[in-house]
Amino acid sequence: MNENDQAIEDARKFLEDLLSFFGLNVVISATLAEDVIELSVPSTHLNGFLIGQHGDTLRAMQAMVSTMLKNKESPLNRVNIDIADYKQKHAQKILEELDGWVKEVRESGKPIALKPMNAADRRTVHRGLEDYSDVSSHSEGEGRDRHIVLELSA
């Protein structure tokens, strides 16, 4: 088993063990995409609990798995956990909202500042704007106040 395969297996096993503390015994699928270990947890009766408010618990579990890999000096330590396709559905919701935001910028001609978002949500917006040639984006602010500003392209 090479180093990357070992890192993927370590991450999968660690998350399975972590979830077993909550009485949840599930098989987690693990893949590698662009140097990020993707861990997918199937839907269970604990989805809401494991995701947490605004995905906070989910992000905390990601940080724990990532820290474990860093402590093992693994060549891979970036981790993305998705529970019952929550992140996929959340990203789709943001992209649907993006249509309205773009329309607002086009109609008013003025920049709009979106509410503060986490890094993953900001990345979704920036990538989603690739479909719109006349609107651009940039991030402003620090920490929890970091947000995106949408404006007409120059």
CNS distance restraints for C-alpha pairs under 8 A (distance, minus, plus):
assign (resid   1 and name CA) (resid   5 and name CA) 5.98 0.50 0.50
assign (resid   1 and name CA) (resid   6 and name CA) 6.28 0.50 0.50
assign (resid   2 and name CA) (resid   6 and name CA) 6.19 0.50 0.50
assign (resid   3 and name CA) (resid   7 and name CA) 6.19 0.50 0.50
assign (resid   3 and name CA) (resid  74 and name CA) 7.35 0.50 0.50
assign (resid   3 and name CA) (resid  75 and name CA) 6.90 0.50 0.50
assign (resid   4 and name CA) (resid   8 and name CA) 6.24 0.50 0.50
assign (resid   4 and name CA) (resid  74 and name CA) 7.90 0.50 0.50
assign (resid   4 and name CA) (resid  75 and name CA) 6.70 0.50 0.50
assign (resid   4 and name CA) (resid  76 and name CA) 6.53 0.50 0.50
assign (resid   5 and name CA) (resid   9 and name CA) 6.18 0.50 0.50
assign (resid   6 and name CA) (resid  10 and name CA) 5.99 0.50 0.50
assign (resid   7 and name CA) (resid  11 and name CA) 6.12 0.50 0.50
assign (resid   7 and name CA) (resid  69 and name CA) 6.99 0.50 0.50
assign (resid   7 and name CA) (resid  74 and name CA) 6.08 0.50 0.50
assign (resid   7 and name CA) (resid  75 and name CA) 7.39 0.50 0.50
assign (resid   7 and name CA) (resid  76 and name CA) 6.28 0.50 0.50
assign (resid   7 and name CA) (resid  77 and name CA) 7.82 0.50 0.50
assign (resid   8 and name CA) (resid  12 and name CA) 6.18 0.50 0.50
assign (resid   8 and name CA) (resid  30 and name CA) 6.66 0.50 0.50
assign (resid   8 and name CA) (resid  31 and name CA) 7.28 0.50 0.50
assign (resid   8 and name CA) (resid  32 and name CA) 7.51 0.50 0.50
assign (resid   8 and name CA) (resid  37 and name CA) 6.28 0.50 0.50
assign (resid   9 and name CA) (resid  13 and name CA) 6.01 0.50 0.50
assign (resid   9 and name CA) (resid  30 and name CA) 7.72 0.50 0.50
assign (resid  10 and name CA) (resid  14 and name CA) 5.97 0.50 0.50
assign (resid  10 and name CA) (resid  69 and name CA) 7.67 0.50 0.50
assign (resid  11 and name CA) (resid  15 and name CA) 6.22 0.50 0.50
assign (resid  11 and name CA) (resid  37 and name CA) 7.85 0.50 0.50
assign (resid  11 and name CA) (resid  65 and name CA) 6.07 0.50 0.50
assign (resid  11 and name CA) (resid  66 and name CA) 7.94 0.50 0.50
assign (resid  11 and name CA) (resid  69 and name CA) 7.15 0.50 0.50
assign (resid  12 and name CA) (resid  16 and name CA) 6.20 0.50 0.50
assign (resid  12 and name CA) (resid  28 and name CA) 6.44 0.50 0.50
assign (resid  12 and name CA) (resid  29 and name CA) 7.43 0.50 0.50
assign (resid  12 and name CA) (resid  30 and name CA) 6.30 0.50 0.50
assign (resid  12 and name CA) (resid  39 and name CA) 6.77 0.50 0.50
assign (resid  13 and name CA) (resid  17 and name CA) 6.09 0.50 0.50
assign (resid  14 and name CA) (resid  18 and name CA) 6.09 0.50 0.50
assign (resid  14 and name CA) (resid  65 and name CA) 6.85 0.50 0.50
assign (resid  15 and name CA) (resid  19 and name CA) 6.10 0.50 0.50
assign (resid  15 and name CA) (resid  61 and name CA) 7.89 0.50 0.50
assign (resid  15 and name CA) (resid  65 and name CA) 6.90 0.50 0.50
assign (resid  16 and name CA) (resid  20 and name CA) 6.17 0.50 0.50
assign (resid  16 and name CA) (resid  25 and name CA) 7.12 0.50 0.50
assign (resid  16 and name CA) (resid  26 and name CA) 6.90 0.50 0.50
assign (resid  16 and name CA) (resid  27 and name CA) 7.21 0.50 0.50
assign (resid  16 and name CA) (resid  28 and name CA) 6.81 0.50 0.50
assign (resid  17 and name CA) (resid  21 and name CA) 6.83 0.50 0.50
assign (resid  18 and name CA) (resid  22 and name CA) 7.52 0.50 0.50
assign (resid  19 and name CA) (resid  23 and name CA) 6.81 0.50 0.50
assign (resid  19 and name CA) (resid  24 and name CA) 5.40 0.50 0.50
assign (resid  19 and name CA) (resid  25 and name CA) 6.92 0.50 0.50
assign (resid  20 and name CA) (resid  24 and name CA) 4.76 0.50 0.50
assign (resid  20 and name CA) (resid  25 and name CA) 5.45 0.50 0.50
assign (resid  26 and name CA) (resid  41 and name CA) 7.49 0.50 0.50
assign (resid  26 and name CA) (resid  42 and name CA) 7.38 0.50 0.50
assign (resid  27 and name CA) (resid  41 and name CA) 7.39 0.50 0.50
assign (resid  27 and name CA) (resid  42 and name CA) 7.76 0.50 0.50
assign (resid  28 and name CA) (resid  39 and name CA) 6.50 0.50 0.50
assign (resid  28 and name CA) (resid  40 and name CA) 5.68 0.50 0.50
assign (resid  28 and name CA) (resid  41 and name CA) 5.18 0.50 0.50
assign (resid  28 and name CA) (resid  42 and name CA) 7.12 0.50 0.50
assign (resid  29 and name CA) (resid  39 and name CA) 5.79 0.50 0.50
assign (resid  29 and name CA) (resid  40 and name CA) 5.26 0.50 0.50
assign (resid  29 and name CA) (resid  41 and name CA) 6.97 0.50 0.50
assign (resid  30 and name CA) (resid  37 and name CA) 6.86 0.50 0.50
assign (resid  30 and name CA) (resid  38 and name CA) 5.57 0.50 0.50
assign (resid  30 and name CA) (resid  39 and name CA) 4.65 0.50 0.50
assign (resid  30 and name CA) (resid  40 and name CA) 6.47 0.50 0.50
assign (resid  31 and name CA) (resid  37 and name CA) 5.93 0.50 0.50
assign (resid  31 and name CA) (resid  38 and name CA) 5.16 0.50 0.50
assign (resid  31 and name CA) (resid  39 and name CA) 6.74 0.50 0.50
assign (resid  32 and name CA) (resid  36 and name CA) 5.69 0.50 0.50
assign (resid  32 and name CA) (resid  37 and name CA) 4.74 0.50 0.50
assign (resid  32 and name CA) (resid  38 and name CA) 5.85 0.50 0.50
assign (resid  33 and name CA) (resid  37 and name CA) 6.54 0.50 0.50
assign (resid  33 and name CA) (resid  38 and name CA) 6.89 0.50 0.50
assign (resid  35 and name CA) (resid  76 and name CA) 6.52 0.50 0.50
assign (resid  35 and name CA) (resid  78 and name CA) 7.07 0.50 0.50
assign (resid  36 and name CA) (resid  76 and name CA) 7.16 0.50 0.50
assign (resid  36 and name CA) (resid  77 and name CA) 7.40 0.50 0.50
assign (resid  36 and name CA) (resid  78 and name CA) 4.95 0.50 0.50
assign (resid  36 and name CA) (resid  79 and name CA) 5.46 0.50 0.50
assign (resid  36 and name CA) (resid  80 and name CA) 6.76 0.50 0.50
assign (resid  37 and name CA) (resid  76 and name CA) 7.49 0.50 0.50
assign (resid  37 and name CA) (resid  77 and name CA) 7.59 0.50 0.50
assign (resid  37 and name CA) (resid  78 and name CA) 6.21 0.50 0.50
assign (resid  37 and name CA) (resid  79 and name CA) 4.75 0.50 0.50
assign (resid  37 and name CA) (resid  80 and name CA) 6.10 0.50 0.50
assign (resid  38 and name CA) (resid  79 and name CA) 6.11 0.50 0.50
assign (resid  38 and name CA) (resid  80 and name CA) 4.91 0.50 0.50
assign (resid  38 and name CA) (resid  81 and name CA) 6.03 0.50 0.50
assign (resid  38 and name CA) (resid  82 and name CA) 7.78 0.50 0.50
assign (resid  39 and name CA) (resid  79 and name CA) 7.46 0.50 0.50
assign (resid  39 and name CA) (resid  80 and name CA) 6.14 0.50 0.50
assign (resid  39 and name CA) (resid  81 and name CA) 4.73 0.50 0.50
assign (resid  39 and name CA) (resid  82 and name CA) 6.34 0.50 0.50
assign (resid  40 and name CA) (resid  81 and name CA) 5.91 0.50 0.50
assign (resid  40 and name CA) (resid  82 and name CA) 5.02 0.50 0.50
assign (resid  40 and name CA) (resid  83 and name CA) 6.07 0.50 0.50
assign (resid  40 and name CA) (resid  84 and name CA) 7.57 0.50 0.50
assign (resid  40 and name CA) (resid  85 and name CA) 7.80 0.50 0.50
assign (resid  41 and name CA) (resid  81 and name CA) 7.46 0.50 0.50
assign (resid  41 and name CA) (resid  82 and name CA) 6.15 0.50 0.50
assign (resid  41 and name CA) (resid  83 and name CA) 4.72 0.50 0.50
assign (resid  41 and name CA) (resid  84 and name CA) 6.19 0.50 0.50
assign (resid  42 and name CA) (resid  83 and name CA) 6.18 0.50 0.50
assign (resid  42 and name CA) (resid  84 and name CA) 5.15 0.50 0.50
assign (resid  43 and name CA) (resid  47 and name CA) 6.29 0.50 0.50
assign (resid  43 and name CA) (resid  83 and name CA) 6.56 0.50 0.50
assign (resid  43 and name CA) (resid  84 and name CA) 4.37 0.50 0.50
assign (resid  44 and name CA) (resid  84 and name CA) 7.73 0.50 0.50
assign (resid  46 and name CA) (resid  50 and name CA) 6.03 0.50 0.50
assign (resid  47 and name CA) (resid  51 and name CA) 6.03 0.50 0.50
assign (resid  47 and name CA) (resid  83 and name CA) 6.75 0.50 0.50
assign (resid  47 and name CA) (resid  84 and name CA) 6.99 0.50 0.50
assign (resid  48 and name CA) (resid  52 and name CA) 5.88 0.50 0.50
assign (resid  49 and name CA) (resid  57 and name CA) 7.77 0.50 0.50
assign (resid  50 and name CA) (resid  57 and name CA) 5.97 0.50 0.50
assign (resid  50 and name CA) (resid  58 and name CA) 6.17 0.50 0.50
assign (resid  50 and name CA) (resid  83 and name CA) 7.70 0.50 0.50
assign (resid  51 and name CA) (resid  55 and name CA) 4.90 0.50 0.50
assign (resid  51 and name CA) (resid  56 and name CA) 6.72 0.50 0.50
assign (resid  51 and name CA) (resid  57 and name CA) 5.29 0.50 0.50
assign (resid  51 and name CA) (resid  58 and name CA) 4.72 0.50 0.50
assign (resid  51 and name CA) (resid  83 and name CA) 6.94 0.50 0.50
assign (resid  51 and name CA) (resid  86 and name CA) 7.90 0.50 0.50
assign (resid  52 and name CA) (resid  56 and name CA) 5.33 0.50 0.50
assign (resid  52 and name CA) (resid  57 and name CA) 4.65 0.50 0.50
assign (resid  52 and name CA) (resid  58 and name CA) 6.56 0.50 0.50
assign (resid  53 and name CA) (resid  57 and name CA) 7.22 0.50 0.50
assign (resid  55 and name CA) (resid  59 and name CA) 6.23 0.50 0.50
assign (resid  56 and name CA) (resid  60 and name CA) 6.21 0.50 0.50
assign (resid  57 and name CA) (resid  61 and name CA) 6.26 0.50 0.50
assign (resid  58 and name CA) (resid  62 and name CA) 6.35 0.50 0.50
assign (resid  58 and name CA) (resid  81 and name CA) 7.05 0.50 0.50
assign (resid  58 and name CA) (resid  82 and name CA) 7.75 0.50 0.50
assign (resid  58 and name CA) (resid  83 and name CA) 7.92 0.50 0.50
assign (resid  59 and name CA) (resid  63 and name CA) 6.24 0.50 0.50
assign (resid  59 and name CA) (resid  81 and name CA) 7.92 0.50 0.50
assign (resid  60 and name CA) (resid  64 and name CA) 6.27 0.50 0.50
assign (resid  61 and name CA) (resid  65 and name CA) 6.27 0.50 0.50
assign (resid  61 and name CA) (resid  81 and name CA) 7.91 0.50 0.50
assign (resid  62 and name CA) (resid  66 and name CA) 6.06 0.50 0.50
assign (resid  62 and name CA) (resid  79 and name CA) 6.00 0.50 0.50
assign (resid  62 and name CA) (resid  80 and name CA) 6.37 0.50 0.50
assign (resid  62 and name CA) (resid  81 and name CA) 6.12 0.50 0.50
assign (resid  63 and name CA) (resid  67 and name CA) 5.96 0.50 0.50
assign (resid  63 and name CA) (resid  79 and name CA) 7.89 0.50 0.50
assign (resid  64 and name CA) (resid  68 and name CA) 6.19 0.50 0.50
assign (resid  65 and name CA) (resid  69 and name CA) 6.37 0.50 0.50
assign (resid  65 and name CA) (resid  79 and name CA) 7.10 0.50 0.50
assign (resid  66 and name CA) (resid  70 and name CA) 6.24 0.50 0.50
assign (resid  66 and name CA) (resid  77 and name CA) 5.09 0.50 0.50
assign (resid  66 and name CA) (resid  78 and name CA) 5.97 0.50 0.50
assign (resid  66 and name CA) (resid  79 and name CA) 5.91 0.50 0.50
assign (resid  67 and name CA) (resid  71 and name CA) 6.08 0.50 0.50
assign (resid  67 and name CA) (resid  77 and name CA) 7.50 0.50 0.50
assign (resid  68 and name CA) (resid  72 and name CA) 6.36 0.50 0.50
assign (resid  69 and name CA) (resid  73 and name CA) 6.28 0.50 0.50
assign (resid  69 and name CA) (resid  74 and name CA) 5.32 0.50 0.50
assign (resid  69 and name CA) (resid  76 and name CA) 7.19 0.50 0.50
assign (resid  69 and name CA) (resid  77 and name CA) 5.31 0.50 0.50
assign (resid  70 and name CA) (resid  74 and name CA) 5.82 0.50 0.50
assign (resid  70 and name CA) (resid  77 and name CA) 5.88 0.50 0.50
assign (resid  82 and name CA) (resid  86 and name CA) 6.16 0.50 0.50
assign (resid  82 and name CA) (resid  87 and name CA) 5.86 0.50 0.50
assign (resid  82 and name CA) (resid  88 and name CA) 7.85 0.50 0.50
assign (resid  83 and name CA) (resid  87 and name CA) 7.48 0.50 0.50
assign (resid  85 and name CA) (resid  89 and name CA) 6.20 0.50 0.50
assign (resid  86 and name CA) (resid  90 and name CA) 5.99 0.50 0.50
assign (resid  87 and name CA) (resid  91 and name CA) 5.98 0.50 0.50
assign (resid  88 and name CA) (resid  92 and name CA) 6.28 0.50 0.50
assign (resid  89 and name CA) (resid  93 and name CA) 6.28 0.50 0.50
assign (resid  90 and name CA) (resid  94 and name CA) 6.37 0.50 0.50
assign (resid  91 and name CA) (resid  95 and name CA) 6.27 0.50 0.50
assign (resid  91 and name CA) (resid 121 and name CA) 7.00 0.50 0.50
assign (resid  91 and name CA) (resid 124 and name CA) 6.41 0.50 0.50
assign (resid  92 and name CA) (resid  96 and name CA) 6.26 0.50 0.50
assign (resid  93 and name CA) (resid  97 and name CA) 6.33 0.50 0.50
assign (resid  94 and name CA) (resid  98 and name CA) 6.10 0.50 0.50
assign (resid  94 and name CA) (resid 121 and name CA) 7.54 0.50 0.50
assign (resid  94 and name CA) (resid 124 and name CA) 7.44 0.50 0.50
assign (resid  94 and name CA) (resid 125 and name CA) 7.16 0.50 0.50
assign (resid  95 and name CA) (resid  99 and name CA) 6.83 0.50 0.50
assign (resid  95 and name CA) (resid 124 and name CA) 7.38 0.50 0.50
assign (resid  95 and name CA) (resid 125 and name CA) 6.80 0.50 0.50
assign (resid  95 and name CA) (resid 128 and name CA) 6.33 0.50 0.50
assign (resid  96 and name CA) (resid 100 and name CA) 7.44 0.50 0.50
assign (resid  97 and name CA) (resid 101 and name CA) 6.49 0.50 0.50
assign (resid  98 and name CA) (resid 102 and name CA) 6.04 0.50 0.50
assign (resid  98 and name CA) (resid 125 and name CA) 7.01 0.50 0.50
assign (resid  98 and name CA) (resid 128 and name CA) 7.58 0.50 0.50
assign (resid  99 and name CA) (resid 103 and name CA) 6.22 0.50 0.50
assign (resid 100 and name CA) (resid 104 and name CA) 6.19 0.50 0.50
assign (resid 101 and name CA) (resid 105 and name CA) 6.34 0.50 0.50
assign (resid 101 and name CA) (resid 112 and name CA) 7.97 0.50 0.50
assign (resid 101 and name CA) (resid 150 and name CA) 7.95 0.50 0.50
assign (resid 102 and name CA) (resid 106 and name CA) 6.15 0.50 0.50
assign (resid 102 and name CA) (resid 135 and name CA) 6.90 0.50 0.50
assign (resid 102 and name CA) (resid 150 and name CA) 7.62 0.50 0.50
assign (resid 103 and name CA) (resid 107 and name CA) 6.09 0.50 0.50
assign (resid 104 and name CA) (resid 108 and name CA) 6.03 0.50 0.50
assign (resid 105 and name CA) (resid 109 and name CA) 5.35 0.50 0.50
assign (resid 105 and name CA) (resid 110 and name CA) 5.75 0.50 0.50
assign (resid 105 and name CA) (resid 111 and name CA) 6.13 0.50 0.50
assign (resid 105 and name CA) (resid 112 and name CA) 6.70 0.50 0.50
assign (resid 105 and name CA) (resid 135 and name CA) 7.76 0.50 0.50
assign (resid 105 and name CA) (resid 150 and name CA) 7.12 0.50 0.50
assign (resid 105 and name CA) (resid 151 and name CA) 6.22 0.50 0.50
assign (resid 105 and name CA) (resid 152 and name CA) 6.77 0.50 0.50
assign (resid 106 and name CA) (resid 110 and name CA) 7.81 0.50 0.50
assign (resid 106 and name CA) (resid 135 and name CA) 7.87 0.50 0.50
assign (resid 106 and name CA) (resid 152 and name CA) 6.93 0.50 0.50
assign (resid 109 and name CA) (resid 151 and name CA) 7.60 0.50 0.50
assign (resid 109 and name CA) (resid 152 and name CA) 6.69 0.50 0.50
assign (resid 110 and name CA) (resid 151 and name CA) 6.48 0.50 0.50
assign (resid 110 and name CA) (resid 152 and name CA) 7.47 0.50 0.50
assign (resid 111 and name CA) (resid 149 and name CA) 6.53 0.50 0.50
assign (resid 111 and name CA) (resid 150 and name CA) 5.43 0.50 0.50
assign (resid 111 and name CA) (resid 151 and name CA) 4.27 0.50 0.50
assign (resid 111 and name CA) (resid 152 and name CA) 7.10 0.50 0.50
assign (resid 112 and name CA) (resid 149 and name CA) 5.58 0.50 0.50
assign (resid 112 and name CA) (resid 150 and name CA) 5.39 0.50 0.50
assign (resid 112 and name CA) (resid 151 and name CA) 6.66 0.50 0.50
assign (resid 113 and name CA) (resid 147 and name CA) 7.00 0.50 0.50
assign (resid 113 and name CA) (resid 148 and name CA) 5.90 0.50 0.50
assign (resid 113 and name CA) (resid 149 and name CA) 4.34 0.50 0.50
assign (resid 113 and name CA) (resid 150 and name CA) 6.46 0.50 0.50
assign (resid 114 and name CA) (resid 147 and name CA) 6.00 0.50 0.50
assign (resid 114 and name CA) (resid 148 and name CA) 5.46 0.50 0.50
assign (resid 114 and name CA) (resid 149 and name CA) 6.14 0.50 0.50
assign (resid 114 and name CA) (resid 150 and name CA) 7.72 0.50 0.50
assign (resid 115 and name CA) (resid 147 and name CA) 5.96 0.50 0.50
assign (resid 115 and name CA) (resid 148 and name CA) 7.53 0.50 0.50
assign (resid 116 and name CA) (resid 144 and name CA) 6.68 0.50 0.50
assign (resid 116 and name CA) (resid 145 and name CA) 5.26 0.50 0.50
assign (resid 116 and name CA) (resid 146 and name CA) 5.30 0.50 0.50
assign (resid 116 and name CA) (resid 147 and name CA) 4.24 0.50 0.50
assign (resid 116 and name CA) (resid 148 and name CA) 7.34 0.50 0.50
assign (resid 117 and name CA) (resid 121 and name CA) 5.88 0.50 0.50
assign (resid 117 and name CA) (resid 122 and name CA) 6.04 0.50 0.50
assign (resid 117 and name CA) (resid 144 and name CA) 7.43 0.50 0.50
assign (resid 117 and name CA) (resid 145 and name CA) 7.70 0.50 0.50
assign (resid 117 and name CA) (resid 146 and name CA) 6.53 0.50 0.50
assign (resid 117 and name CA) (resid 147 and name CA) 5.75 0.50 0.50
assign (resid 117 and name CA) (resid 148 and name CA) 7.92 0.50 0.50
assign (resid 118 and name CA) (resid 122 and name CA) 6.31 0.50 0.50
assign (resid 118 and name CA) (resid 144 and name CA) 7.38 0.50 0.50
assign (resid 118 and name CA) (resid 146 and name CA) 7.68 0.50 0.50
assign (resid 119 and name CA) (resid 123 and name CA) 6.10 0.50 0.50
assign (resid 120 and name CA) (resid 124 and name CA) 6.29 0.50 0.50
assign (resid 121 and name CA) (resid 125 and name CA) 6.42 0.50 0.50
assign (resid 122 and name CA) (resid 126 and name CA) 6.22 0.50 0.50
assign (resid 122 and name CA) (resid 139 and name CA) 7.91 0.50 0.50
assign (resid 122 and name CA) (resid 147 and name CA) 7.40 0.50 0.50
assign (resid 122 and name CA) (resid 148 and name CA) 6.82 0.50 0.50
assign (resid 123 and name CA) (resid 127 and name CA) 6.05 0.50 0.50
assign (resid 124 and name CA) (resid 128 and name CA) 5.90 0.50 0.50
assign (resid 125 and name CA) (resid 129 and name CA) 6.23 0.50 0.50
assign (resid 126 and name CA) (resid 130 and name CA) 7.16 0.50 0.50
assign (resid 126 and name CA) (resid 137 and name CA) 6.50 0.50 0.50
assign (resid 126 and name CA) (resid 138 and name CA) 7.90 0.50 0.50
assign (resid 128 and name CA) (resid 132 and name CA) 7.95 0.50 0.50
assign (resid 129 and name CA) (resid 133 and name CA) 7.65 0.50 0.50
assign (resid 129 and name CA) (resid 135 and name CA) 7.08 0.50 0.50
assign (resid 129 and name CA) (resid 136 and name CA) 6.83 0.50 0.50
assign (resid 129 and name CA) (resid 137 and name CA) 7.66 0.50 0.50
assign (resid 132 and name CA) (resid 136 and name CA) 7.97 0.50 0.50
assign (resid 133 and name CA) (resid 153 and name CA) 7.53 0.50 0.50
assign (resid 134 and name CA) (resid 152 and name CA) 5.73 0.50 0.50
assign (resid 134 and name CA) (resid 153 and name CA) 5.10 0.50 0.50
assign (resid 135 and name CA) (resid 150 and name CA) 6.72 0.50 0.50
assign (resid 135 and name CA) (resid 151 and name CA) 5.55 0.50 0.50
assign (resid 135 and name CA) (resid 152 and name CA) 4.41 0.50 0.50
assign (resid 135 and name CA) (resid 153 and name CA) 4.96 0.50 0.50
assign (resid 136 and name CA) (resid 150 and name CA) 5.78 0.50 0.50
assign (resid 136 and name CA) (resid 151 and name CA) 5.54 0.50 0.50
assign (resid 136 and name CA) (resid 152 and name CA) 6.09 0.50 0.50
assign (resid 136 and name CA) (resid 153 and name CA) 5.37 0.50 0.50
assign (resid 137 and name CA) (resid 148 and name CA) 6.46 0.50 0.50
assign (resid 137 and name CA) (resid 149 and name CA) 5.54 0.50 0.50
assign (resid 137 and name CA) (resid 150 and name CA) 4.58 0.50 0.50
assign (resid 137 and name CA) (resid 151 and name CA) 6.37 0.50 0.50
assign (resid 138 and name CA) (resid 148 and name CA) 5.60 0.50 0.50
assign (resid 138 and name CA) (resid 149 and name CA) 5.55 0.50 0.50
assign (resid 138 and name CA) (resid 150 and name CA) 6.95 0.50 0.50
assign (resid 139 and name CA) (resid 146 and name CA) 6.65 0.50 0.50
assign (resid 139 and name CA) (resid 147 and name CA) 5.46 0.50 0.50
assign (resid 139 and name CA) (resid 148 and name CA) 4.36 0.50 0.50
assign (resid 139 and name CA) (resid 149 and name CA) 6.16 0.50 0.50
assign (resid 140 and name CA) (resid 146 and name CA) 5.52 0.50 0.50
assign (resid 140 and name CA) (resid 147 and name CA) 5.50 0.50 0.50
assign (resid 140 and name CA) (resid 148 and name CA) 6.20 0.50 0.50
assign (resid 140 and name CA) (resid 149 and name CA) 7.20 0.50 0.50
assign (resid 141 and name CA) (resid 145 and name CA) 5.58 0.50 0.50
assign (resid 141 and name CA) (resid 146 and name CA) 4.21 0.50 0.50
assign (resid 141 and name CA) (resid 147 and name CA) 6.32 0.50 0.50
assign (resid 142 and name CA) (resid 146 and name CA) 4.82 0.50 0.50
